[in-house]
């Protein structure tokens, strides 16, 4: 089942303005933060920017761990403006941003020092009060223009008895009721969506007798970990739910490598309760993209680890090339200079032409600092490096002529032959001029089930030492 937004795009939040839909997702330790998408049909989405694209909006340091950073945005349109509320875990807490155009620019943050908790939501009642509901589940009345809170938080309905991790609350006024939609069960295989309703935004809430209204736990569905949902009504009056899910592969326990992705399903209303239908297939996966780095600056789909300064990452120094200037010691280092694209397909090929005349670097597949594979070029040599937890090894190498070289990584799904078969195989090589494979590595070690955390793979370019330049980057998907 193909998602509507593939790759690491979790915690989707959606709103509609006229005939247009806008959606935002979590971005964790990556910069710029909070990708923003546009659609007219909820199926075909195009990224139009990143909400947090300036250092003044988003502070991520080398002390920000992988899978920390920006969590669970809520995107809403109210009183002629777009409102975005997020949590920066470990570096600032909750904050609000506003814009008149969802493509940006977005404002600098309005801090919310009085709001404690993650996954903040925004809702306005008929009297103009703004309610911020957070994981747990508790609720604050706030002034969204100043960040001021009024009074102590109120505890709300927190899901089904015994279910862990009530989170991702979203509050809506629909008809005669206020509905509180939450995720529960943890973000792993037990993930689920439940709902309750009340006559006021503050409760008391009555749970839906059919909870959870969405879960794939204990099923053979190809999409698992379904949860963290948001609702939107189309112009024709129909209702829809966006939510996250994963596509595990391989044997037991099943490994997902792309992170949590955004899926879509229709919603009908039965006796005042939402009933979630079957997943709507996303767009066909075939895609071929090539960035020649001819523009000043990078496309919004490019992300870096924790920050991106023109001093270390620029398309202006050598026109038609991306120049990366090393800081730190390569992919193991939280300060690595890296620019990448989310892996969005289970089968794909990435290629890049690199010039390492006075440095070393190359093409990497990253999950975090302790889980990554890369093919690295340096003067006269190319080598494949694997980092798996505490272990780091050069697994293959070969000499190459001086000058630019094309580096390649191929990702192919595996058909399980036994219960331990991994989800895919990553092959690394060079084109000299034909493809010469140096190493083939098991993909399960670059999965959430092995590494932990909340992110997915990012394939991109990095500098380990000195200055490294890239003439182009190509990404081709096969399924």
N, C-alpha and C positions, 0 to 999 in steps of 0.2 A: 504494500500500500504506500503510495507516494504522498508525502506531506505537501501542504500548500506552500510552506516556506521550509526548504530543506537545509540541513546542516544545523550547527549550534545556534538555534534561535528559540530559547526556552521562555517560559513565563509570559506568553503573549497577552497583551492588553489592546483592545480594539475600541474605536469609536467611529461614528458615522456623522458626516456633515453633508446634508443634501444627498447627492448620489455617490459621494466619495467616502471610502473607508480608509482609516489610518490605523496603523498597528505598530507597537513598540515592543522590544524584547530586552531581556537581561544581557549584559555584556561582561560581567565579572572583572577580571584583571586586565582586560583589553582596552586600548585607547585607539580612536575615539569611542565613546560609550553610547549605549542605547541606540541601536539601529532603528530607523523609522521607515516604514513602508507605506505605499499607497496602492489601492485597488479600486476597481469599480464593480467587481463581482465576487469578492472574497476568495477567489481561487487563484487568479493571476495577480501576483504582487511584484512591485518594483521598489527597490530601495531608493529613497529620495534624499537620504542624508543620515547623519547621526546627531542626536540631540545635544550630546556633550562632546564638543569638538575643540574646546579651548581649555588650557590648563586652569583658567580661573573658574571653570565650571566643574572640573573633575580632577581631584588630586589622588593619584595612585603612586605610591613610592615603592622602592625595592623591598620595603618592609611589609607591603601588601601581599599576603600569600596568594598563590594560585587558588582559584575558586572562591576568593573573597572579592572585594570590590563592589560592583554595581549589581544589586539584586532587584528583581521583580518590580518593574515600573508599572504604574497605572497611568493610562493616557485618557484624558477626557476633554470634551469641548463644552464650555459653559460661558455664557454672557459674552459671546463673540471672541473668545480666546481659547487657545489650547493650553491645557494644564498637564504637567507631567510631574509625578511624585515618585521618588526612588529612595532606596537605602544604599549608602556607601559603607559597606561593612568594613570596619577597622580604620576608617579615615573620614569621619565627618557625620555619620549617622544619616538621618532622614532630611531630605531637602525637596523643595518645589522649584519648578522651572515653568516659564510661560513663553508663548510665542503666538503671533498672529498667523504665521505660516508654518505648518508642521515640518516643512523642509528646512526651516531655520531662517535667520538665526534665533536660537533660544536664549533666554535671559541667563544671567549669572544666578547662582542658587539663592533661594530664600531659605535659610536654615530653619529647622523645626526642632530646637533643642528640647522642647517639652514632650515630644512624641517619641516614646520608646517602643522598640519592636521593629520587625522587618515586614516586608510585603505591604506597604501602606496603600490604602485606597482612598479615593475622594468621591463624595456624593453631596449634592445640595438639596435641601428640602424647599418647600413652597415659600417658606418664610425667609429664605436666603441664608439659612445656617449651613455651614460647611462641616461635614462629618468626615473624620479621618479614622478609618478602621484598620487595625494592624493584626498580624498573626498572633494567635493566642487563645481567644480572640477578644480584643478590647477596642474601645472607641473613644475618640477625643473630639470635642468641638474646637475648631481652629479658625483663625483668620488667615486665609490663604495668601493674602497680599503682604502680610507682615511675618507670618510664622508663629504668631501668638496662640497659645492654647488657653482654654477657659475651663477651669476646674480640673478635678481628678478624672482619670479615665474610667469608663464604665465597662464592666465585664459583660460580654454578650454570649450568645449561644456558641459553643465551641465544638460542635460536631457530635457524632455518634458516640455513645458511652464506650470507653475502652479504646477508641481509635487514636493513634498517636499523631503528633505533629499537625494540629489544626492550623492552617496557614492560607495564604493567598485569598483573603476575603475581598469580595466585591459586593457592594450594596446598590440596589436599584429600586426605584419606584416604578412598578408595573401594574397598571390598573388600580385596584383598591388596596394593594398590599405593597409593603417593602419586602424585598427578597434579599437574603444574605446567602451568597454562594461562597463556599469555601472548598479548599483541598484538604485531604486528610489521609492518613495511612503511611506517610513518608513518601519520598520521591522515588522509591525503588519499585519493585513489582507490586507492592500493596497500595500504590497510589490510587486515589479516588476523588470524586467530586460529590459533595452533598449540598443540600439547600434547606433553608428554613424561611418562614415568612412571619410578618408581624404587621400591625396596623400603624406603627410608627417606626422611624429609623433606629430607635433605641430599644426596640423590643417591648415586651417579651416575645421571643421567637418560638414558633411552632415548627418542629422538623417535619420534613416531607416523609410520609409513611413508606415511600419506596426508595429511601436513601440506601446506598449511594446511587445518584442518578447517572453516573458514569464511572465505570471501572472495567479494566480488562484482567484483573488479577485472577489467577487460577484458570485462565482460558488458554486456548491455543492460538489466539489472535496474533497476527504478525506484528502488530503494534502493541507495545506494552508500556507500563508506567504512566498510563494516561491520567492526567490531572491538571491542576493549576489553570483553570478555565476562566473565560470571560464571555459575556453575552452581548449580542448586538441585534437590533431590529432593522430589517431591510426596508427600503421605500415601499415595497408592496405589502408590508405588514408581516412577512414571515420572520421567524427568529432563527438565529444561528449561534453556535458556540465554537470559539477557538480554544484550543487547549494544547498542552505539550504531550508528547509521547516519544518513545524510542523504538528503533528497529533492531532488535538483537539478532545476532547471527552466530553460526557455529554450533557446537555441541552444548553440553551442560557446563555452566549455568546459562549460557547465552551471553554474548558480549556485544554491547553497543558502542560504536566507535565515533559516530557523528555527533554525539551529544544529544540533547533533548530538542526535538524539532516541533514545528507548529502544524497542527492538524485542524480540520474543520468538520463539523457535523451539523445537520439540521436539528431544530428544536420545535416540538409541538407542545401545546398546553392542554393538559387533561385535568379537569376538576381543579384548575388553579395551580397546577404543578408542572414544571418543565419535564418533558420526556425527550431524551437525546436519541437521535437516529443513528444510522450507519455512517461511518467516515466517508467523506466525499474525496474521491481521488484528486490528487494535485496535478500540476502540469506534467506533460511528458518530460522524461529526464534528459533526453539528448541535448547537449549543449557544447559549444566550443567557444572559448573566450581567449582573447589574446590582448595583452596590454603592452603597447610599444613604448610607454612612458614618455609620450610626446607632449602631454599636457603638463601645465604647472600644477603640482600637487597630485595627490592620488585620488582615485575613485573612492566613494564612500564605503565600498565593500572591503577595502584594505584596512587591516587592523594591526596594531603593534602591541608589544607587551609593556603595559603600564604607562608608557608615555611615547611621544614622538616629537623630537625637536628637529628643526631644519639643520641644525649643526650636525646631526647624525644620520638624517634621512631626508634626501632631497632629490627632486627631478630637475633642479635648476642649475646645478654645478656643471654637469655635462649634458647638454641638450640631447633628448632622446634616450637617456639612460637614467636608471635609478641608482643613486650613489648612497651607499651605506658606509658609515665610518664607525668602526668598532668601539665599544665601550664595555668593559667587563671581559669575560673570557669565553664567550660562546654560548651555546644553547643551555648549558648547565647553570648559567649565571642569571639571577633575577633582573640584571641590568642589560641583558642582551639586546643588541640592535637588530630588530626583526620586523619584517612587514609581510603579512600573510593574508590568505583567503580561507574562509571556513571550507573544509571539505564537505561537499553537499551531496555527493553521490557514492553509492556503495562500490561502483566500478569507475575508475577514472585514471587519467594520466596527467601529470604536471611536468612541464619542461621549462628550462630557463637557460639563457645564454649569459655566462658569467665571465668577467674579466678580473683576475686577481693578481695583476702585475705587482702590486705592492701590499698585498694582504692575503687573508684566507677567509673563506666563507662559502656559502652555497645554498642548497635547497634542503629544507627540513620539514618533517612532519612532527608537529608538537602537540602534546597533551598538557604537559607541565614541565617544570625544570628537571624532574626526575624520570620522565617518561617521554622520550623522543628518539627518532631516527633521523639521520641526515647523511647526505652525500656532500662532501666538502672538498673544494679545490684549493690547492696552493701551488706555488711555483713548481711545475714539472710533475705534479702528482694529484691524483684524486683518491679519496678514501671514504669508506662507509663507516659511520660511527653509530653504535647503539647504546642508549642509556636506558636501563631498566632498574628502577629503584636505586639501591646503592652501587650497582654494577655499571661500569662504563668500559666499552671495549671498541677498538678498531677491528671490524670484522672482515674487511677486505680493502685492498688498495691496488692501484696500477699506475704506471707512469703515463703522462700525456704530454704532447708537445706544448711548449710555451705559447701563450696567447689565449684568447677566449675559447671556452669549451661549453658544450651543451650538456647540462645535467638533467637526468630524468628519474622520476619515480612513477611506478605503475602500481595501482591498487586493484586487486582482483578478489572477489568473494570466493570463499571455499565451500564446497559441499561437504558437510560433516561425514567423516568416515568412521569416527568413534566419538564417544561422549566428550573427549577432550579437544576435539578439533577446533581450532580458532576460527574467527569470523572471516578473515581474509589474509592475503599475502601481499607484502609490500616488496617490490623489486626495485633495486637502485642500479643505475648504470650511466654510461656516457654515450654520446653519439660521435663516432670518430671514423667515417661519417655515419656508419650503421650503428644500431643500438648494441652496446656491449654490456651485458649484465655483470655487475660485480658481486651482488649479494641479494638474497631473497630472505625476508624476515617475517616471522609470525606476527600478525596484527593484533592478537589478543592482548599483548603487553602495552599497546596504546589504546586501551579501552577503559571506560569508567569502572567496570567490574574489577579490574586489576589496580588501576591507579587511584580510585576513589575520586571524590570531588563532584563538580557539577558541570564541567565543560566537555567539549568534544574536540576533535582534531582540527588543527589549522595547518595548512600547507603553505609554506612561504620561503622567503629569502632572508639571509642573515649574514652578518659580518662577525667573524671570530677574532681576527686581528687586522690592523691596518685599515685600508680603504678598499672596498669591493664594489664593483659596478656591474649592473645588469642591463642588458640591451632590451630584453623582452621576457615576459612570463606568459606561458600558455597553459590553460586548463581545459581538458577535454573529458567529457563524461560519456559513459557507455551504458549506464543503467542505474 
